[in-house]
Amino acid sequence: MRDYGHIGQIGAEDNLQEYVEGLVACFREVRRVLRSDGTFWLNIGNTYTSGGRAWRDKDVKNKGRAMSYRPDTPDGLKPKDLIGVAWMVAMALQSDGWYLRSDIIWHKPNCQPESVKDRVTVSHEYLFMFSKNENYYFDQEAIKETTSDGQGRKNKRTVWAINTEPCKEAHFAVFPRALVRPCILAGSPPDGIVLDPFFGSGTVGIVAIETGRRCVGVEAKPEYVDIAKSRVNASPALLFTE
């Protein structure tokens, strides 16, 4: 869905199965280094076939949508088909050994407008929760929600209404801190270590610091490394702890 302008980037494959296998291979290494009681949270959206278009022009409201390439319609699918790639990846990860524990809907109240006239506008992405083993660390109390009457607390539900957040830097696929926070609070203990293999602009690192965790981030593109360093180092929580 995005062209990050980096040689070897995941997502630029001509073949859909290569994309799925690439993510599975990457997250297999994540499972290798993860603690035995660790969890893995994956934010991924579905997409449509290109309908035969070989490129995509920039959007007035979102210049990051521009792409110099669009892969052909995958074998077995038709132009304009909803691919369902999010679930393809989730099922492949499950087959590779992960425990698939939850499928969470990230509802975006301020979603990107679409000019389509023959389907509804997409306003959600998936957030899959996996675990390395059958028993794992999960702090339900840390993420409980307030009941409708405001008098009590209840277990967090699987639909999270969270607005997207703009980022003044050049990175155009930033997810909001409010989406990251429950994952870190529930999935890691205080002073635990969080791993983000696609660090991007460093949002996970910022939230890890804000919640009293440590973070290891991996990012292939040097420009994004600079952005992440700047944003993480500017975190008020980091400045306070130092």
C-alpha positions in Angstrom: 0.0 0.0 0.0 3.0 2.3 0.3 6.2 2.8 -1.5 9.0 3.6 1.0 11.6 4.0 -1.7 13.9 1.4 -0.2 15.5 -1.4 -2.1 14.3 -4.8 -0.9 11.3 -3.3 1.0 8.6 -5.8 2.0 5.4 -5.0 0.1 6.9 -4.4 -3.4 6.8 -8.0 -4.5 5.1 -8.9 -7.8 3.7 -12.1 -6.2 1.2 -12.0 -3.3 2.6 -15.2 -1.8 6.1 -13.8 -1.7 4.8 -10.9 0.4 3.1 -13.3 2.9 6.2 -15.6 3.0 8.4 -12.5 3.6 6.4 -11.4 6.6 6.3 -15.0 8.0 10.0 -15.3 7.7 10.6 -12.0 9.4 8.2 -12.7 12.3 9.8 -16.2 12.6 12.9 -14.4 13.8 10.8 -12.3 16.1 9.5 -15.5 17.7 13.0 -16.8 18.0 14.1 -13.9 20.2 10.8 -13.4 22.0 10.5 -14.5 25.7 8.7 -17.8 26.2 5.8 -15.9 27.7 5.8 -13.1 25.2 3.1 -11.8 22.8 3.2 -10.3 19.3 0.9 -7.7 18.0 0.5 -7.1 14.3 -1.3 -4.1 12.8 -2.2 -4.9 9.1 -5.0 -3.7 6.8 -6.6 -5.4 3.8 -6.2 -4.1 0.3 -7.8 -4.4 -3.2 -6.3 -5.6 -6.4 -5.2 -2.8 -8.7 -7.7 -3.3 -11.4 -4.9 -3.3 -14.0 -3.4 0.0 -13.0 0.4 0.0 -13.0 0.8 3.1 -10.7 -1.1 5.3 -8.4 -1.2 9.1 -8.4 -0.7 11.1 -5.2 -3.8 12.1 -3.3 -4.4 15.8 -2.5 -4.9 15.0 1.2 -2.4 12.2 1.3 0.7 12.6 -0.9 2.1 9.4 0.6 -0.4 7.4 -1.4 1.6 7.9 -4.6 3.2 4.7 -5.9 5.4 4.2 -9.0 4.4 0.6 -9.2 1.2 -1.5 -8.7 1.5 -5.3 -8.9 -0.7 -7.2 -11.3 -3.9 -8.8 -10.1 -2.8 -12.0 -8.1 -3.6 -15.4 -9.7 -7.0 -16.6 -8.7 -8.4 -13.0 -8.1 -10.2 -10.5 -10.3 -9.7 -6.8 -10.8 -11.2 -4.8 -7.9 -11.3 -7.9 -5.6 -10.8 -7.4 -1.9 -7.7 -9.5 -1.3 -8.1 -10.2 2.4 -4.3 -10.2 2.8 -4.6 -9.4 6.5 -6.2 -12.7 7.2 -3.9 -14.5 4.7 -0.9 -13.3 6.8 -2.6 -14.2 10.1 -3.4 -17.7 8.9 0.1 -18.2 7.6 1.6 -17.1 10.9 -0.7 -19.5 12.8 0.4 -22.3 10.5 4.0 -21.3 11.2 3.6 -21.9 14.9 2.2 -18.7 16.4 -0.9 -18.9 18.7 -3.5 -16.6 17.2 -5.4 -15.2 20.2 -7.4 -12.2 19.1 -8.5 -10.3 16.0 -9.0 -6.7 17.0 -10.7 -4.1 14.8 -9.0 -0.7 14.8 -11.9 1.6 13.9 -10.8 5.0 12.6 -13.4 7.6 13.2 -11.4 10.1 11.1 -10.5 7.7 8.3 -9.1 8.7 5.0 -11.9 9.8 2.6 -12.3 7.7 -0.5 -13.9 8.7 -3.8 -15.2 5.2 -4.6 -18.8 5.0 -5.8 -19.3 1.2 -5.8 -18.4 0.2 -2.3 -18.3 1.6 1.2 -15.3 3.6 2.5 -12.8 1.5 4.5 -12.5 2.8 8.0 -10.8 0.0 9.8 -7.6 -2.1 10.0 -6.9 -5.3 11.9 -4.7 -5.7 15.0 -3.9 -9.4 15.5 -2.6 -10.6 18.9 -0.4 -13.7 18.8 1.5 -15.5 21.6 4.6 -17.7 21.4 3.2 -20.3 23.7 -0.2 -21.4 25.2 0.5 -19.6 28.4 1.8 -16.1 28.3 2.0 -12.7 30.0 -1.2 -10.7 29.7 -2.2 -7.9 32.1 -5.9 -7.5 31.5 -6.3 -5.2 34.5 -3.9 -2.6 32.9 -6.2 -2.1 29.9 -9.7 -2.5 31.4 -12.4 0.0 30.2 -14.8 2.1 32.2 -18.4 0.7 32.2 -21.2 2.7 30.5 -22.5 4.0 33.8 -19.0 5.1 34.8 -19.2 3.1 38.1 -17.0 0.1 37.3 -14.5 -1.4 34.9 -14.8 -4.2 32.3 -12.6 -6.2 30.1 -11.4 -4.4 27.0 -13.4 -5.2 23.9 -12.2 -6.2 20.4 -13.3 -3.0 18.6 -11.1 0.0 19.4 -12.2 3.5 18.1 -9.0 5.5 17.8 -8.3 8.5 15.6 -5.3 8.5 13.3 -2.5 10.9 14.2 -0.6 13.2 11.9 3.1 13.3 11.9 4.9 16.5 10.9 7.9 14.5 9.7 8.0 12.8 6.3 6.8 9.4 7.5 3.3 8.8 6.2 2.3 5.5 7.8 2.3 6.5 11.5 -0.1 4.7 13.8 -1.4 6.5 16.8 0.1 6.2 20.3 -3.3 5.2 21.6 -3.3 2.1 19.4 0.2 1.1 20.7 -0.4 1.8 24.4 -2.9 -1.1 25.2 -0.6 -3.6 23.5 2.4 -2.6 25.5 0.5 -2.3 28.8 -1.1 -5.7 28.4 1.7 -7.5 26.7 4.8 -6.5 28.7 5.6 -6.0 32.4 6.9 -2.7 33.7 10.6 -2.3 32.8 10.1 -5.0 30.1 11.6 -4.8 26.7 9.5 -4.2 23.6 10.8 -5.1 20.1 9.6 -3.3 17.0 11.1 -4.9 13.8 9.5 -2.1 11.6 10.4 0.9 13.7 9.5 3.6 11.2 9.1 7.0 12.9 9.6 5.5 16.4 6.1 5.6 17.8 6.5 2.3 19.6 9.6 3.5 21.3 7.9 6.7 22.5 5.0 4.8 24.0 7.4 2.2 25.6 9.3 5.1 27.3 6.0 6.7 28.4 4.8 3.4 30.0 8.1 2.6 31.8 9.4 0.0 29.3 12.5 -0.3 27.2 12.5 -0.7 23.5 14.6 -2.2 20.7 13.7 -0.8 17.2 14.8 -2.1 13.8 14.5 0.2 10.8 16.1 -0.3 7.3 15.7 3.2 5.9 18.3 5.7 7.2 15.9 8.7 6.8 13.4 7.1 9.1 16.1 6.2 11.6 16.9 9.9 11.9 13.2 10.7 12.3 12.8 8.0 15.0 15.9 9.2 16.9 14.6 12.7 16.9 11.1 11.8 18.1 12.2 9.4 20.7 14.9 11.7 22.1 12.3 14.5 22.3 9.9 12.4 24.4 9.0 14.3 27.6 9.1 11.0 29.5 12.7 10.4 28.4 13.7 13.9 29.4 12.1 13.4 32.8 13.7 10.1 33.6 17.1 11.4 32.7 
